[in-house]
Every structure is written in structure tokens, then in C-alpha cells.
Amino acid sequence: MARHTKESGLKRASTLNYRLAPQGPRTWRVGRSIRVRWGFAAALSSVALIAAGCSSPPSPPDGGSSSGEGGYPWHTNIVATTFWVGELFDPKADDGSQVMSTYDSGWMRNFGGCDGVMKSGTCETEQRTEANRYMPTGMTPKENPFYLDLPYDDVNDSKAFAERATVIPWAKDPEYAGREQDKSFSYMKNQWVRIRKGNQECYGQIQDAGPGQYHDKEYVFGSNDARPANKEFNGAGMDVSPALNGCLDFEDINGESDTVDWQFVTRDQVPAGPWLDIVTTSQVR
């Protein structure tokens, strides 16, 4: 859920920065092929181990404590709830609306409107389908509809802001170095995340912080598969957009029972898919 402060509401507006990517072949359901490839590799490894006198094959790279594919740790069996741009979750709570996000005080406007359907003046979610590339049926987004949040607000949470340059793994990369005191810049916004549920694998960009917590570094960046500190919403450790909900074949379009595995990835590790049709690059505003 978004975390809103007076400071975030006063952020300067900046020009929307996004790009449309050409639509390629529908090859985005990559989870099954990755697991098949691993199974084949594991079989070959088993033969080699047996020949060498060993008795067991290596474990697949899905464990939370292993960096596996992509270099960053996996976080496994995490409850993921669904949120959407324009949602009014709790009008009495500071973080109860998705009209704005912690990184964008005009999120709904900059996104292009309600990421769902308007019913009696309320923005509601809707089922997304592969046939429509998981896009909303009533509008064309101006930003990536494959978005999510994680409980680390590196701009508006004072504790997270103070430590972000030391706990965020990519903070020392050239494109981030030297920005630790710049509140108009987020290390988290637009970061890519790989998400798996069963045989489904989809990708999204971070555009908000939550649910429930805003400096949970042990869970978000830890390498020991720590559980989220959040105890609300069935202990959810991530919110995903309706597009990700549909892509991952969630059981409920707005529930608290679906679980996923997830991992940070770099942009060059993101394969072709509908999540690249529109890529969000705007910073804090």
C-alpha cells in the first residue's frame, strides 16, 4: 500500500518519461521452459556426480538462501496481495489510497487514469487476460501496468532513507552512486523484479512501497529468506498490479491467499514479454 507524507505530496512534477517497445512474439510464459532447462541440466549433473562416486544431484536454484539465476537471493512462499492505480483502500489511512504512490504524488494522473474499471465513481480492479496482454480494458496506460511494491520506502521513510546507500545492493553501481542524499531520486523505483507462481514467471517494476511496513531491510534485501515483518493482510510481503495478478494466474483478483517466489533482477535479465510494452523510467515527483 502506498505511503503518503506531506513531503511526498509536495514533490515537484516532472515530465512523464516512458517508452513503447515493439510487440514481439508471445514468449513471456517462461517459467515452464526455465524449469525444464534446469531439469535437463540437473540430469546431466547427476550423471556426472554418479560417475564421480557422488549420490545426489544439486538442488535447483530456487532456494531463498541461494542467489541462483540473476545473482540476487530468492524470497520464497511470500503472500502477495493485489493493488491498483486509483484504488481507494482506506480513506482514513495515510497509506490507504493509490491515487498517489510514495514515489509519485500524481500517480493516477501520470499513469493515465484508473488501472481498472470505474463503477459508481470508484476505481475497481478487473480480471486481466493474456489475449489482451494483461492490459486494462477501459484505458491505455502511459506507464508500465506490470508494477509492484515491496516494504522499503527509500525516500520518505527516514530510517530507510538514512541507510539506503548501505543496504540496497545496487546502491554503489555507477548509475546510483553519489545519490544517497538526493530525495528526488529513488534507488527502488523502477527496479525490476522476477516473480514466480507455479509454472508462471512474470516481471514487473517497483512503483510503490508496502504493504504495511516501509523499512523491512531484513526481508527485502536479506539472503536468508526472512519472513516479512508485516503482519497485516495475511502477512503479505508484496502487492502486485492487476496485470501481474493475471499473468501469474492468481486464484483471486483481490485476495490474500496467493503466494509467490521473487527475486531482484537487472534490466538486461528481463526477457521479452508484455511487461516491456511500456517501461516506466520517471523518477520521484
C-alpha positions as CSV (number, residue, x, y, z in Angstrom):
1,M,0.0,0.0,0.0
2,A,1.3,3.5,-0.7
3,R,2.9,5.5,2.0
4,H,2.0,9.2,1.7
5,T,3.5,12.1,3.5
6,K,3.1,15.9,3.2
7,E,6.6,15.9,1.8
8,S,5.8,13.4,-1.0
9,G,2.7,15.4,-1.9
10,L,4.8,18.5,-2.5
11,K,7.3,16.8,-4.8
12,R,7.9,18.7,-8.0
13,A,6.1,17.4,-11.1
14,S,8.3,16.2,-13.9
15,T,7.6,15.2,-17.4
16,L,6.4,11.6,-17.8
17,N,9.2,9.5,-19.2
18,Y,8.3,6.2,-20.8
19,R,8.8,4.3,-24.0
20,L,6.8,2.0,-26.1
21,A,8.6,-1.2,-27.1
22,P,7.6,-3.1,-30.2
23,Q,5.5,-6.1,-29.5
24,G,7.4,-9.3,-30.1
25,P,6.2,-12.9,-30.2
26,R,4.3,-14.1,-27.1
27,T,7.1,-15.8,-25.3
28,W,6.6,-14.4,-21.8
29,R,5.4,-17.6,-20.1
30,V,9.0,-18.6,-19.4
31,G,8.7,-20.3,-16.1
32,R,8.0,-23.7,-17.5
33,S,10.9,-23.6,-20.0
34,I,13.3,-22.5,-17.3
35,R,12.3,-25.3,-15.1
36,V,12.6,-27.8,-18.0
37,R,16.1,-26.5,-18.8
38,W,17.1,-26.8,-15.2
39,G,15.7,-30.4,-15.1
40,F,17.8,-31.3,-18.1
41,A,20.9,-29.7,-16.6
42,A,20.3,-31.4,-13.3
43,A,20.0,-34.7,-15.1
44,L,23.4,-34.2,-16.8
45,S,24.9,-33.1,-13.5
46,S,23.5,-36.3,-11.8
47,V,25.2,-38.5,-14.4
48,A,28.5,-36.7,-13.8
49,L,28.1,-37.0,-10.0
50,I,27.3,-40.7,-10.1
51,A,30.3,-41.2,-12.4
52,A,32.4,-39.4,-9.8
53,G,31.1,-41.5,-6.9
54,C,28.5,-39.0,-5.6
55,S,25.0,-40.0,-4.8
56,S,22.8,-36.9,-5.1
57,P,22.2,-34.2,-7.7
58,P,22.5,-30.5,-6.9
59,S,19.4,-28.5,-5.8
60,P,17.7,-26.3,-8.3
61,P,18.4,-22.5,-8.0
62,D,15.1,-21.7,-6.3
63,G,16.1,-21.7,-2.6
64,G,15.7,-18.4,-0.8
65,S,19.3,-18.5,0.6
66,S,20.8,-19.1,-2.9
67,S,21.5,-16.3,-5.3
68,G,20.6,-18.7,-8.2
69,E,19.7,-17.2,-11.5
70,G,20.3,-13.4,-11.7
71,G,22.7,-13.1,-8.8
72,Y,20.2,-11.8,-6.1
73,P,18.6,-14.0,-3.4
74,W,15.3,-15.7,-3.9
75,H,12.4,-14.9,-1.5
76,T,10.1,-17.9,-1.3
77,N,6.5,-18.6,-0.4
78,I,5.6,-14.9,0.0
79,V,1.9,-13.9,0.3
80,A,1.2,-11.4,-2.4
81,T,-1.9,-9.2,-2.4
82,T,-3.2,-7.0,-5.3
83,F,-3.4,-3.2,-5.5
84,W,-4.0,-0.9,-8.5
85,V,-3.6,2.7,-9.5
86,G,-6.7,4.6,-8.5
87,E,-7.7,2.2,-5.7
88,L,-9.2,3.7,-2.6
89,F,-8.3,1.1,0.1
90,D,-9.0,3.1,3.3
91,P,-9.9,6.8,3.0
92,K,-9.0,7.3,6.7
93,A,-5.4,5.9,6.4
94,D,-2.3,7.8,5.4
95,D,-1.4,4.9,3.1
96,G,-5.0,4.0,2.1
97,S,-5.1,5.4,-1.5
98,Q,-3.4,4.5,-4.7
99,V,-4.2,7.8,-6.4
100,M,-0.7,8.7,-5.4
101,S,2.3,6.5,-4.5
102,T,5.2,7.0,-2.2
103,Y,7.3,8.0,-5.3
104,D,4.7,9.8,-7.3
105,S,2.2,12.4,-5.9
106,G,0.3,12.3,-9.1
107,W,0.5,8.6,-9.8
108,M,-3.0,8.1,-11.1
109,R,-2.8,11.1,-13.4
110,N,0.7,10.2,-14.7
111,F,-0.4,6.5,-15.2
112,G,-3.2,7.7,-17.4
113,G,-6.2,7.0,-15.1
114,C,-7.8,4.2,-13.2
115,D,-5.9,0.9,-13.8
116,G,-9.2,-1.0,-13.8
117,V,-12.9,-0.1,-14.3
118,M,-14.9,2.8,-12.9
119,K,-18.0,1.7,-11.1
120,S,-20.2,4.4,-9.5
121,G,-17.3,6.7,-9.3
122,T,-15.0,4.1,-7.7
123,C,-11.9,2.6,-9.4
124,E,-12.3,-1.2,-9.2
125,T,-10.0,-4.0,-10.3
126,E,-10.8,-6.4,-13.1
127,Q,-9.6,-9.8,-14.4
128,R,-6.7,-9.5,-16.9
129,T,-6.1,-11.9,-19.8
130,E,-3.3,-13.0,-21.9
131,A,-5.3,-12.2,-25.0
132,N,-5.2,-8.5,-24.1
133,R,-1.5,-8.7,-22.9
134,Y,-3.0,-8.2,-19.4
135,M,-3.8,-4.5,-20.2
136,P,-6.8,-2.8,-18.6
137,T,-9.9,-2.9,-20.8
138,G,-11.0,0.7,-20.3
139,M,-7.8,2.7,-20.9
140,T,-4.3,2.7,-22.3
141,P,-1.7,3.1,-19.7
142,K,1.1,5.7,-20.0
143,E,3.3,3.7,-17.6
144,N,4.1,0.1,-17.1
145,P,1.0,-1.8,-15.9
146,F,3.3,-4.5,-14.6
147,Y,4.1,-2.9,-11.3
148,L,4.5,-3.9,-7.6
149,D,5.6,-2.7,-4.2
150,L,8.0,-4.0,-1.6
151,P,8.2,-2.8,2.1
152,Y,11.1,-0.5,1.7
153,D,10.5,3.2,1.1
154,D,13.9,4.6,0.4
155,V,12.7,8.2,0.0
156,N,10.0,9.1,2.6
157,D,10.8,6.7,5.4
158,S,13.6,8.4,7.5
159,K,15.2,5.1,8.6
160,A,15.2,3.6,5.1
161,F,16.5,6.8,3.6
162,A,19.3,7.0,6.1
163,E,20.6,3.5,5.4
164,R,19.7,3.1,1.8
165,A,23.2,3.6,0.4
166,T,24.5,0.8,2.6
167,V,21.7,-1.8,2.5
168,I,20.5,-1.6,-1.1
169,P,22.8,-4.0,-3.1
170,W,23.0,-1.9,-6.3
171,A,23.5,1.5,-4.5
172,K,27.2,1.5,-5.4
173,D,26.6,0.9,-9.1
174,P,27.7,3.8,-11.3
175,E,24.1,5.0,-12.1
176,Y,23.2,5.2,-8.4
177,A,26.5,6.2,-6.7
178,G,26.6,9.6,-5.0
179,R,22.7,10.0,-4.8
180,E,22.2,8.9,-1.2
181,Q,21.2,12.4,0.0
182,D,19.1,13.2,-3.1
183,K,15.4,12.9,-2.1
184,S,14.3,13.5,-5.7
185,F,16.0,10.1,-6.5
186,S,14.9,6.6,-5.5
187,Y,17.1,3.6,-5.6
188,M,14.0,1.4,-5.5
189,K,11.6,3.0,-8.1
190,N,11.6,1.2,-11.5
191,Q,13.8,-1.7,-10.2
192,W,12.9,-4.9,-11.9
193,V,11.6,-8.0,-10.1
194,R,11.2,-11.6,-11.3
195,I,8.1,-13.3,-9.8
196,R,7.1,-16.9,-10.0
197,K,4.0,-18.8,-9.1
198,G,3.9,-22.4,-10.0
199,N,4.9,-22.7,-13.7
200,Q,4.2,-19.0,-14.3
201,E,7.0,-16.4,-14.4
202,C,6.4,-12.7,-14.9
203,Y,8.3,-9.5,-14.4
204,G,7.4,-6.1,-13.0
205,Q,8.8,-2.7,-11.8
206,I,8.7,-1.3,-8.3
207,Q,6.5,1.8,-8.2
208,D,5.4,2.0,-4.5
209,A,6.3,0.8,-1.0
210,G,4.4,-1.6,1.3
211,P,2.4,-3.5,2.3
212,G,2.3,-2.4,6.0
213,Q,6.0,-1.8,6.5
214,Y,8.5,0.7,5.0
215,H,12.0,-0.3,6.2
216,D,12.0,-4.1,6.3
217,K,15.5,-4.5,5.1
218,E,16.0,-8.0,6.5
219,Y,13.2,-9.3,4.3
220,V,13.7,-7.2,1.2
221,F,17.5,-7.4,0.9
222,G,18.4,-10.4,3.2
223,S,19.9,-13.6,1.9
224,N,18.4,-16.0,4.4
225,D,14.8,-15.9,3.0
226,A,13.5,-14.0,6.0
227,R,9.7,-13.6,6.5
228,P,8.1,-10.2,6.0
229,A,7.8,-8.1,9.2
230,N,4.3,-7.1,8.1
231,K,1.5,-9.0,10.0
232,E,-1.5,-7.5,8.2
233,F,-3.2,-8.8,5.1
234,N,-2.2,-12.4,6.0
235,G,1.4,-11.4,6.4
236,A,1.8,-10.1,2.8
237,G,5.2,-9.2,1.6
238,M,4.3,-7.7,-1.7
239,D,1.5,-6.1,-3.6
240,V,1.2,-6.8,-7.3
241,S,-0.8,-5.0,-10.0
242,P,-3.8,-6.5,-11.8
243,A,-1.5,-7.2,-14.8
244,L,0.8,-9.3,-12.7
245,N,-2.2,-10.9,-10.9
246,G,-3.5,-12.1,-14.3
247,C,-0.1,-13.1,-15.7
248,L,0.7,-15.2,-12.6
249,D,-2.7,-16.8,-12.6
250,F,-3.7,-15.8,-9.1
251,E,-6.7,-17.6,-7.6
252,D,-8.3,-14.3,-6.6
253,I,-8.3,-10.9,-8.3
254,N,-8.2,-9.2,-4.9
255,G,-7.4,-11.8,-2.2
256,E,-4.8,-12.6,0.5
257,S,-4.1,-16.3,-0.2
258,D,-1.8,-16.4,-3.3
259,T,1.9,-17.0,-2.7
260,V,4.9,-16.3,-4.9
261,D,8.7,-16.5,-5.1
262,W,10.5,-13.4,-6.2
263,Q,14.0,-12.1,-6.9
264,F,15.5,-8.7,-8.0
265,V,16.9,-8.8,-11.5
266,T,18.7,-6.3,-13.7
267,R,17.2,-4.8,-16.8
268,D,19.3,-7.0,-19.1
269,Q,17.9,-10.1,-17.4
270,V,14.3,-9.3,-18.3
271,P,13.1,-11.3,-21.2
272,A,10.7,-10.2,-23.9
273,G,7.1,-10.1,-22.8
274,P,4.2,-7.7,-22.2
275,W,6.0,-6.1,-19.3
276,L,8.3,-4.5,-21.8
277,D,5.5,-2.9,-23.9
278,I,5.7,0.2,-21.7
279,V,8.7,0.7,-19.4
280,T,8.5,3.3,-16.7
281,T,11.6,5.4,-16.3
282,S,10.3,8.5,-14.4
283,Q,11.9,9.3,-11.0
284,V,10.4,10.8,-7.8
285,R,7.8,13.5,-8.5
